[in-house]
Amino acid sequence: MNETPVRVDVGQGWRIITLNRPDKLNAFNEAMHRALMEALDAAEADPDCRALVLTGAGRGFCAGQDLGDRMQVEDGEPPDLGATIEAAYNPLVRKLRALPFPTVCAVNGVAAGAGANIALACDIVLAGRSAKFIQAFARIGLIPDSGGTWTLPRLVGRARAMALAMLAEPVSAERAEAWGMIWKAVDDERLMEEAQKLAAYLATQPTVGLVLIRRALDASNTHTLDQQLDLERDLQREAGRTPDYAEGVRAFMEKRTPRFTGRRA
């Protein structure tokens, strides 16, 4: 039996959080939900953490919900899946999208159902070439959750999102890259090396500015051009007041590598 459903490794300015139920393809149960949120809370509370890698142990990233963990109520009525989403998956996706530093997902093997959409909620997604993304919900009569109906059309367009959701066909890592669903497909044996290298780089960059980029891009699809221009003005004002902006300008003028701290003020 695994010691913990989530493993945390701390690097210099970054962390790796590993889903750790490999015998269940890292499918979510209540214990893993709690452990993952605790790990994310701890990373957020650490002022030295400026980037995060999320990955899975064993031969898969995450198979979604562990269906065996959902208990039927005593009178035989079906479970309230909306309550599960409200209590566990929605807070998790909201947390990932609001972390004060960039997130990298390293997808190894299968990412199915909620597992696929939690991966896609991260800022930058790398996948091993053997990885597959599956919107498996329709196979059991459900709809994509964990932000899937919001994320997929933004990444691949409505036509592909509709087919992926209705047909539940696997998407290979290379096709996911070609479609713009993920950033990059890499050789399996290089996946974690590439993810750690990316996290180490992000941990040296202007953290506040990177998070403001996320905010701007997240808002862009629902804004008019005028609204987005106003948001860019406001976020640029905020970015321009950070110590990292001042350091970036000094380093540019002095022709040296900047030493960003990630501090707000």
Long-range contacts (C-beta under 8 A, 24 or more apart in sequence): 4-35, 5-29, 5-31, 5-32, 5-35, 5-36, 6-32, 6-35, 6-36, 6-38, 6-39, 7-57, 8-39, 8-42, 8-43, 11-196, 11-199, 11-200, 11-203, 12-200, 12-203, 13-48, 13-49, 13-50, 13-51, 13-200, 13-203, 13-204, 14-49, 14-50, 14-51, 14-52, 14-53, 14-196, 14-199, 14-200, 14-202, 14-203, 15-39, 15-43, 15-46, 15-49, 15-51, 15-52, 15-53, 16-52, 16-53, 16-54, 16-55, 16-195, 16-196, 16-199, 17-43, 17-52, 17-53, 17-54, 17-55, 18-55, 18-56, 18-57, 19-54, 19-55, 19-56, 19-57, 19-61, 19-62, 20-57, 21-57, 21-66, 22-56, 22-57, 22-58, 22-59, 22-60, 23-58, 24-63, 24-66, 25-56, 25-58, 25-59, 25-60, 25-62, 25-63, 25-109, 25-110, 25-112, 26-56, 26-57, 26-58, 26-60, 26-61, 26-62, 26-63, 26-115, 27-62, 27-63, 27-64, 27-65, 27-66, 27-67, 27-69, 27-115, 28-62, 28-64, 28-65, 28-66, 28-69, 28-88, 28-114, 28-115, 29-66, 29-69, 30-69, 30-88, 33-88, 33-92, 36-92, 37-91, 37-92, 37-95, 40-92, 40-95, 40-96, 40-99, 43-99, 43-101, 44-99, 44-100, 49-101, 50-101, 50-202, 50-203, 50-204, 50-205, 50-207, 50-262, 51-101, 51-102, 51-103, 51-104, 51-198, 51-199, 51-200, 51-202, 51-203, 52-99, 52-101, 52-102, 52-103, 52-104, 52-199, 53-103, 53-104, 53-105, 53-106, 53-195, 53-196, 53-198, 53-199, 54-96, 54-103, 54-104, 54-105, 54-106, 54-118, 54-119, 54-122, 55-105, 55-106, 55-107, 55-108, 55-191, 55-192, 55-195, 56-107, 56-108, 56-109, 56-115, 58-109, 59-108, 59-109, 60-108, 60-109, 60-110, 60-111, 60-115, 61-105, 61-106, 61-107, 61-108, 61-109, 61-110, 61-111, 61-115, 61-119, 61-131, 62-110, 62-111, 62-112, 62-114, 62-115, 62-116, 62-118, 62-119, 63-110, 63-112, 63-113, 63-115, 64-112, 64-113, 64-114, 64-115, 64-116, 64-136, 65-113, 65-114, 67-140, 81-142, 85-145, 85-146, 89-114, 89-118, 89-145, 89-146, 90-146, 92-118, 92-146, 93-117, 93-118, 93-121, 93-146, 93-147, 96-121, 96-122, 97-121, 97-214, 97-218, 99-211, 100-207, 100-208, 100-211, 101-202, 101-203, 101-207, 101-210, 101-211, 101-262, 102-202, 102-207, 102-210, 102-211, 102-214, 104-195, 104-198, 104-199, 104-202, 106-191, 106-192, 106-194, 106-195, 107-131, 107-133, 107-173, 107-182, 107-191, 108-188, 108-191, 110-134, 112-136, 113-137, 114-145, 114-146, 116-148, 117-144, 117-145, 117-146, 117-147, 117-148, 117-151, 117-152, 118-146, 120-147, 120-148, 120-151, 120-152, 120-155, 120-181, 120-182, 121-146, 121-147, 121-151, 123-210, 123-214, 124-183, 124-198, 125-181, 125-182, 125-183, 126-182, 126-183, 126-184, 126-185, 126-186, 126-191, 126-194, 126-195, 126-198, 127-173, 127-176, 127-177, 127-182, 127-184, 127-185, 127-186, 127-191, 128-173, 128-185, 128-186, 128-187, 128-188, 128-191, 129-172, 129-173, 129-174, 129-185, 129-186, 129-187, 129-188, 130-173, 130-188, 131-172, 131-173, 131-176, 131-185, 132-170, 132-171, 132-172, 132-173, 133-170, 133-171, 133-173, 133-176, 133-181, 133-182, 134-168, 134-169, 134-170, 134-171, 135-164, 135-165, 135-168, 136-168, 137-165, 137-168, 138-165, 138-166, 138-167, 138-168, 139-168, 152-181, 154-221, 155-179, 155-180, 155-181, 156-180, 156-181, 203-262, 204-260, 205-260, 206-239, 206-242, 206-244, 206-245, 206-248, 206-260, 206-262, 207-244, 207-260, 207-262, 208-238, 208-239, 208-242, 208-244, 208-262, 208-263, 208-264, 209-239, 209-242, 209-244, 209-245, 212-238, 212-239, 241-265
